[in-house]
Amino acid sequence: MIEGPGGARLRTLTSTDLDAVLTIEEASQPTPWTAGNFRDCLHSGYRCRVATVDGEPVAFMILSCVLDESHLLNIAVAPAWQRRGLARWMLRQALAEADDAGLSLMFLEVRDGNQPARRLYRELGFQETGRRKAYYRTRGEEREDAVLMMVEITGAHK
Ligand SMILES: CC(C)(COP(=O)(O)OP(=O)(O)OC[C@H]1O[C@@H](n2cnc3c(N)ncnc32)[C@H](O)[C@@H]1OP(=O)(O)O)[C@@H](O)C(=O)NCCC(=O)NCCS
């Protein structure tokens, strides 16, 4: 296992991580997933990963896999750990794992206004392929578009 920024390590997320993961989710997302959403992902056999520093969860990502496609369903980094390269490192690991598994495409959806995430994804080679109008709820009454992004998995991320 290659260590990430700050000595981070990536491992499979289990139900014992749920409290810590929910804390990260609630601190970083405008409309956070519930514990039930995370449990459903664990029960569905999705690729659920948690990054730890000194054993403490600092970030996570959830991916599903259909045929030769991987879908990034969620990724978040605890606010105190953001902008240290953790998400870039985790996504590179996810792309390398997907490549090893013979997958050929990775998809994701991101809020139109989430410029930090959109920049991160573009940097990793994701391209915008479309948009779902008013897809996301916001904290207020308004809705926000989802931007659809895709990258071909080529092994170049390793
Ligand atoms: C988006 C998110 C996962 C990025 O995690 P991170 O570990 O802070 O990102 P990294 O440090 O790996 O950043 C990699 C690159 O992404 C871009 N980026 C990340 N955060 C940024 C910010 N706040 N502003 C501008 N660019 C940003 C930059 O290009 C950055 O490279 P640089 O630091 O060399 O300039 C994190 O901000 C987060 O958890 N946000 C809340 C949850 C979320 O939006 N998830 C995505 C849902 S689709």
The ligand as a Tripos MOL2 file, in Angstrom:
@<TRIPOS>MOLECULE
LIG
   48    50     1     0     0
SMALL
NO_CHARGES

@<TRIPOS>ATOM
      1 C1        -13.8450   18.1310   -3.3030 C.3       1 LIG1
      2 C2        -12.9680   17.5040   -2.2030 C.3       1 LIG1
      3 C3        -13.3000   16.0070   -2.1080 C.3       1 LIG1
      4 C4        -11.4940   17.7100   -2.5690 C.3       1 LIG1
      5 O1        -10.7140   17.0560   -1.5810 O.3       1 LIG1
      6 P1         -9.2280   17.5490   -1.2300 P.3       1 LIG1
      7 O2         -8.5120   16.4250   -0.5710 O.co2     1 LIG1
      8 O3         -9.3040   18.8260   -0.4920 O.co2     1 LIG1
      9 O4         -8.6310   17.8110   -2.6850 O.3       1 LIG1
     10 P2         -7.0650   17.7590   -3.0880 P.3       1 LIG1
     11 O5         -6.2670   18.3940   -1.9920 O.co2     1 LIG1
     12 O6         -6.7210   16.3910   -3.5100 O.co2     1 LIG1
     13 O7         -7.0790   18.7590   -4.3290 O.3       1 LIG1
     14 C5         -6.7000   18.3410   -5.6300 C.3       1 LIG1
     15 C6         -7.0110   19.4820   -6.5810 C.3       1 LIG1
     16 O8         -8.4130   19.7400   -6.6160 O.3       1 LIG1
     17 C7         -8.6530   21.1680   -6.7440 C.3       1 LIG1
     18 N1         -9.2230   21.6750   -5.4840 N.ar      1 LIG1
     19 C8         -9.4750   20.9670   -4.3690 C.ar      1 LIG1
     20 N2        -10.0240   21.7800   -3.4360 N.ar      1 LIG1
     21 C9        -10.0960   23.0030   -3.9810 C.ar      1 LIG1
     22 C10       -10.5790   24.2540   -3.5250 C.ar      1 LIG1
     23 N3        -11.1100   24.4160   -2.2970 N.pl3     1 LIG1
     24 N4        -10.5410   25.3080   -4.3730 N.ar      1 LIG1
     25 C11       -10.0400   25.1770   -5.6150 C.ar      1 LIG1
     26 N5         -9.5360   24.0220   -6.1220 N.ar      1 LIG1
     27 C12        -9.5920   22.9510   -5.3100 C.ar      1 LIG1
     28 C13        -7.2870   21.7650   -6.9650 C.3       1 LIG1
     29 O9         -7.0160   21.6980   -8.3600 O.3       1 LIG1
     30 C14        -6.4100   20.8040   -6.1980 C.3       1 LIG1
     31 O10        -5.0560   20.8440   -6.6070 O.3       1 LIG1
     32 P3         -4.0380   21.8770   -5.9060 P.3       1 LIG1
     33 O11        -4.2830   21.8360   -4.4230 O.co2     1 LIG1
     34 O12        -2.6920   21.3470   -6.3120 O.co2     1 LIG1
     35 O13        -4.3770   23.2210   -6.4960 O.co2     1 LIG1
     36 C15       -13.2060   18.1940   -0.8200 C.3       1 LIG1
     37 O14       -13.1510   19.5980   -1.0080 O.3       1 LIG1
     38 C16       -14.5160   17.8320   -0.1850 C.2       1 LIG1
     39 O15       -14.6200   16.8800    0.5890 O.2       1 LIG1
     40 N6        -15.5740   18.6220   -0.4950 N.am      1 LIG1
     41 C17       -16.8970   18.3660    0.0650 C.3       1 LIG1
     42 C18       -17.5140   17.1140   -0.5100 C.3       1 LIG1
     43 C19       -17.5830   17.1700   -2.0280 C.2       1 LIG1
     44 O16       -17.8310   18.2170   -2.6270 O.2       1 LIG1
     45 N7        -17.4130   15.9980   -2.6590 N.am      1 LIG1
     46 C20       -17.5020   15.8650   -4.1000 C.3       1 LIG1
     47 C21       -18.8790   15.5450   -4.4810 C.3       1 LIG1
     48 S1        -19.0170   15.2700   -6.2640 S.3       1 LIG1
@<TRIPOS>BOND
     1     1     2 1
     2     2     3 1
     3     2     4 1
     4     2    36 1
     5     4     5 1
     6     5     6 1
     7     6     7 2
     8     6     8 1
     9     6     9 1
    10     9    10 1
    11    10    11 2
    12    10    12 1
    13    10    13 1
    14    13    14 1
    15    14    15 1
    16    15    16 1
    17    15    30 1
    18    16    17 1
    19    17    18 1
    20    17    28 1
    21    18    19 ar
    22    18    27 ar
    23    19    20 ar
    24    20    21 ar
    25    21    22 ar
    26    21    27 ar
    27    22    23 1
    28    22    24 ar
    29    24    25 ar
    30    25    26 ar
    31    26    27 ar
    32    28    29 1
    33    28    30 1
    34    30    31 1
    35    31    32 1
    36    32    33 2
    37    32    34 1
    38    32    35 1
    39    36    37 1
    40    36    38 1
    41    38    39 2
    42    38    40 1
    43    40    41 1
    44    41    42 1
    45    42    43 1
    46    43    44 2
    47    43    45 1
    48    45    46 1
    49    46    47 1
    50    47    48 1
@<TRIPOS>SUBSTRUCTURE
     1 LIG1         1 GROUP 0 **** ****
